[in-house]
Amino acid sequence: QVQLVESGGGLVQTGGSLRLSCVASGSFSSAYVMDWYRQAPGNQRELVATITSGGIVNYADSVKGRFTISRDNAKNTVYLQMNSLKPEDTAVYYCNLRPILAFRGSGVWGQGTQVTVSS
């Protein structure tokens, strides 16, 4: 059974940086997709960044040039480096791990980590 644990959230001022981590434990497909989502109060969950087991990455337009997704296979960890943070980045951030052919939003979710950006 796969479990995901996010960490790294916190309170930061506008323009600051945070690095989120998502650690996966248990066995999972070697062909996978790890997505980072976020959800602000009153909003739907939004896909922020994606990385595949093959190293393909993709970003939402709202974070391109500011966020970087990466992975450390030896540590079963995916990171989301967030720079030049804005108040509109405030949300709970979740990671989601799924087999590469599974539908987006399926798979295993972490518990979320709160990111708050003050103006």
C-alpha positions in Angstrom: 0.0 0.0 0.0 1.4 3.3 -1.1 1.5 6.3 1.3 2.5 9.9 0.5 3.6 12.4 3.1 4.0 16.1 2.2 6.1 18.6 4.1 7.7 21.9 3.7 4.8 24.3 3.8 4.7 27.4 5.9 4.2 31.1 6.0 6.4 33.2 3.7 6.3 36.8 2.5 5.6 37.8 -1.1 8.7 37.1 -3.2 9.9 34.4 -0.9 10.6 30.7 -1.5 9.6 27.4 -0.2 10.4 23.8 -1.1 7.8 21.2 -0.7 8.6 17.5 -0.4 6.4 14.4 -1.1 7.8 11.2 0.1 6.3 7.9 -1.1 6.5 4.7 0.8 5.4 1.2 -0.2 5.5 -0.4 -3.6 4.3 1.4 -6.7 4.5 1.2 -10.4 7.9 1.9 -12.0 6.0 3.9 -14.6 4.3 6.6 -12.7 3.2 10.2 -12.6 3.5 12.5 -9.6 1.3 15.5 -9.7 1.3 18.5 -7.3 -2.1 20.1 -6.8 -3.3 23.0 -4.7 -6.6 24.1 -3.3 -7.4 27.5 -1.9 -10.5 28.1 0.2 -13.6 28.2 -2.0 -11.7 27.0 -5.1 -11.5 23.8 -6.9 -8.3 21.7 -6.7 -5.9 22.9 -9.3 -3.1 21.0 -11.0 0.2 22.8 -10.5 3.0 20.6 -11.8 3.6 17.1 -13.0 6.6 14.8 -13.3 6.7 11.4 -14.8 9.0 8.5 -14.1 10.7 9.3 -17.4 11.5 12.8 -16.3 8.9 14.7 -18.3 7.7 17.8 -16.5 4.8 20.1 -17.1 3.5 23.2 -15.3 0.4 25.2 -15.0 0.7 28.6 -16.7 0.2 30.4 -13.4 3.5 28.9 -12.0 5.7 28.6 -15.1 9.1 30.2 -14.5 8.6 30.3 -10.8 8.0 26.7 -9.7 10.3 23.7 -10.4 9.3 20.0 -9.9 12.0 17.5 -9.5 12.6 14.0 -8.1 15.1 11.9 -6.2 14.4 8.3 -7.1 16.8 7.0 -4.4 14.7 8.7 -1.8 11.3 8.1 -3.4 10.8 11.8 -3.1 9.4 14.5 -5.4 10.1 18.2 -4.7 8.3 21.4 -5.6 10.6 24.4 -5.5 8.5 27.5 -5.3 10.2 30.9 -5.9 8.8 34.4 -6.3 5.8 33.4 -4.3 2.6 35.5 -4.6 -0.4 35.8 -2.3 -2.4 33.9 -4.9 -0.2 30.9 -4.3 -1.7 30.5 -0.9 -3.4 27.1 -0.7 -3.1 23.6 0.6 -0.7 21.7 -1.6 -1.2 18.0 -2.2 0.8 15.4 -4.1 -0.8 12.6 -6.0 0.9 9.4 -7.3 -0.7 7.3 -10.0 0.4 4.8 -12.6 1.2 6.5 -15.9 -1.9 5.2 -17.7 -4.3 6.1 -14.9 -6.6 9.1 -15.0 -5.4 12.4 -13.7 -6.6 12.8 -10.1 -6.8 9.1 -9.4 -4.2 7.3 -7.4 -2.9 8.0 -3.9 -3.1 11.4 -2.2 -1.0 12.9 0.5 -2.5 14.7 3.5 -1.6 18.2 2.2 0.7 20.9 3.4 -0.4 24.5 3.9 1.4 27.3 2.1 0.5 30.9 3.1 2.0 33.9 1.3 1.6 37.2 3.0 1.5 40.5 1.1 
